[in-house]
């Protein structure tokens, strides 16, 4: 049997390493050894650990979609707390995940000022964003931890999954933003950011949001 140290494992950008039969104590030790300042993301589900290193374009899309969500929340006068790629984990469930981005929207005051999340007492984020999700480990972790809404952006398209009866079901609309064609809009404005630049795309998106709000019956 060959034993490798974590520092001997190099994950190249755009690739992932899958480790099997990793117990919870080993998962915690790996988290501690890797630390907070790293370019990798981890997903853990019942003994399977995935270490992923995103490509630069992955990070660009992640930031852009996060900015679009923030504009929506601002224009709708909805408060939020953004926890980025915080590690969410529950030992009794043997699950852990680090989203590309995530938001507490329903009750942000409960999370305000927190530097650590304990899912045995804290709720999971209301909305999580993942770029290029192809991993069952990631989806299993999100599902088990009870994240109500998951946005998955891949190959230029956005998919919305909503948790129903402990299973994710694809949805045409976002429960958080039901009056907006989110899947079409996010895909369109991310594409625009790549051709016209981030600032121009964000300005155009804000204008689109304001026009949609003005056309709502109660506005």
JOKA-V416767 format. One record per residue. N is the residue number from 1. RES is the residue in one small letter. PSI is psi in radians with two decimals (999 if undefined). Layout:
n=(N | N)
res=(RES | RES)
psi=(PSI | PSI)
This chain:
n=(1 | 2 | 3 | 4 | 5 | 6 | 7 | 8 | 9 | 10 | 11 | 12 | 13 | 14 | 15 | 16 | 17 | 18 | 19 | 20 | 21 | 22 | 23 | 24 | 25 | 26 | 27 | 28 | 29 | 30 | 31 | 32 | 33 | 34 | 35 | 36 | 37 | 38 | 39 | 40 | 41 | 42 | 43 | 44 | 45 | 46 | 47 | 48 | 49 | 50 | 51 | 52 | 53 | 54 | 55 | 56 | 57 | 58 | 59 | 60 | 61 | 62 | 63 | 64 | 65 | 66 | 67 | 68 | 69 | 70 | 71 | 72 | 73 | 74 | 75 | 76 | 77 | 78 | 79 | 80 | 81 | 82 | 83 | 84 | 85 | 86 | 87 | 88 | 89 | 90 | 91 | 92 | 93 | 94 | 95 | 96 | 97 | 98 | 99 | 100 | 101 | 102 | 103 | 104 | 105 | 106 | 107 | 108 | 109 | 110 | 111 | 112 | 113 | 114 | 115 | 116 | 117 | 118 | 119 | 120 | 121 | 122 | 123 | 124 | 125 | 126 | 127 | 128 | 129 | 130 | 131 | 132 | 133 | 134 | 135 | 136 | 137 | 138 | 139 | 140 | 141 | 142 | 143 | 144 | 145 | 146 | 147 | 148 | 149 | 150 | 151 | 152 | 153 | 154 | 155 | 156 | 157 | 158 | 159 | 160 | 161 | 162 | 163 | 164 | 165 | 166 | 167 | 168 | 169 | 170 | 171 | 172 | 173 | 174 | 175 | 176 | 177 | 178 | 179 | 180 | 181 | 182 | 183 | 184 | 185 | 186 | 187 | 188 | 189 | 190 | 191 | 192 | 193 | 194 | 195 | 196 | 197 | 198 | 199 | 200 | 201 | 202 | 203 | 204 | 205 | 206 | 207 | 208 | 209 | 210 | 211 | 212 | 213 | 214 | 215 | 216 | 217 | 218 | 219)
res=(x | x | x | x | x | x | x | x | x | x | x | x | x | x | x | x | x | x | x | x | x | x | x | x | x | x | x | x | x | x | x | x | x | x | x | x | x | x | x | x | x | x | x | x | x | x | x | x | x | x | x | x | x | x | x | x | x | x | x | x | x | x | x | x | x | x | x | x | x | x | x | x | x | x | x | x | x | x | x | x | x | x | x | x | x | x | x | x | x | x | x | x | x | x | x | x | x | x | x | x | x | x | x | x | x | x | x | x | x | x | x | x | x | x | x | x | x | x | x | x | x | x | x | x | x | x | x | x | x | x | x | x | x | x | x | x | x | x | x | x | x | x | x | x | x | x | x | x | x | x | x | x | x | x | x | x | x | x | x | x | x | x | x | x | x | x | x | x | x | x | x | x | x | x | x | x | x | x | x | x | x | x | x | x | x | x | x | x | x | x | x | x | x | x | x | x | x | x | x | x | x | x | x | x | x | x | x | x | x | x | x | x | x | x | x | x | x | x | x)
psi=(2.28 | 2.25 | 2.20 | 2.54 | 2.66 | -0.63 | -0.26 | -0.21 | 2.09 | 2.12 | 2.01 | 2.68 | 2.30 | 0.04 | 2.96 | 2.64 | 2.30 | 2.18 | 2.25 | 2.80 | 0.75 | 2.07 | 3.04 | -0.70 | -0.66 | -0.69 | -0.80 | -0.70 | -0.67 | -0.75 | -0.78 | -0.72 | -0.69 | -0.60 | -3.09 | -0.49 | 1.56 | 2.87 | 0.23 | 2.76 | 2.56 | 2.56 | 2.33 | 2.29 | 1.87 | 0.92 | -0.24 | 2.18 | 2.26 | 2.29 | 2.08 | 2.45 | 1.93 | 2.67 | 2.81 | -0.70 | -0.49 | -0.82 | -0.65 | -0.81 | -0.70 | -0.84 | -0.70 | -0.80 | -0.67 | -0.70 | -0.64 | -0.72 | -0.75 | -0.68 | -0.78 | -0.83 | -0.71 | -0.85 | -0.47 | 0.03 | 0.75 | 2.20 | 2.76 | 2.88 | 2.19 | 2.21 | 0.22 | -2.21 | 0.61 | 2.54 | 2.12 | 2.21 | 2.65 | 2.05 | -0.75 | -0.39 | -0.21 | 0.83 | 2.49 | 2.54 | 2.60 | 1.75 | 2.83 | -0.61 | 2.70 | 2.75 | 2.42 | 2.08 | -0.67 | -0.80 | 1.17 | -0.46 | -0.47 | -0.46 | -0.07 | 2.27 | -0.01 | 2.36 | -0.27 | 2.50 | 2.30 | 1.79 | -0.07 | -0.35 | -0.46 | 2.61 | 2.79 | 2.86 | 2.64 | -0.56 | 2.23 | 2.57 | 2.30 | 2.45 | 2.28 | 0.96 | 2.03 | 0.16 | 2.21 | -0.57 | -0.78 | -0.84 | -0.70 | -0.72 | -0.81 | -0.77 | -0.85 | -0.64 | -0.18 | 0.57 | 2.05 | -0.59 | 2.24 | 2.18 | 2.24 | 1.96 | 2.12 | 2.36 | 0.70 | 0.10 | 2.56 | 2.35 | 2.37 | 2.20 | 2.33 | 2.37 | 2.09 | 2.12 | 0.77 | 0.33 | 2.54 | 2.33 | 2.27 | 2.40 | 2.51 | -0.34 | 2.80 | 2.19 | -0.49 | -0.61 | 1.17 | -0.35 | 0.15 | 2.46 | 1.34 | -0.80 | -0.75 | -0.76 | -0.80 | -0.81 | -0.75 | -0.79 | -0.44 | -0.74 | -0.74 | -0.65 | -0.53 | -0.43 | -0.60 | -0.15 | 2.69 | -0.83 | -0.79 | -0.72 | -0.71 | -0.69 | -0.74 | -0.66 | -0.75 | -0.71 | -0.74 | -0.75 | -0.79 | -0.68 | -0.70 | -0.73 | -0.72 | -0.45 | -0.09 | 2.56 | -0.65 | 0.07 | 999)
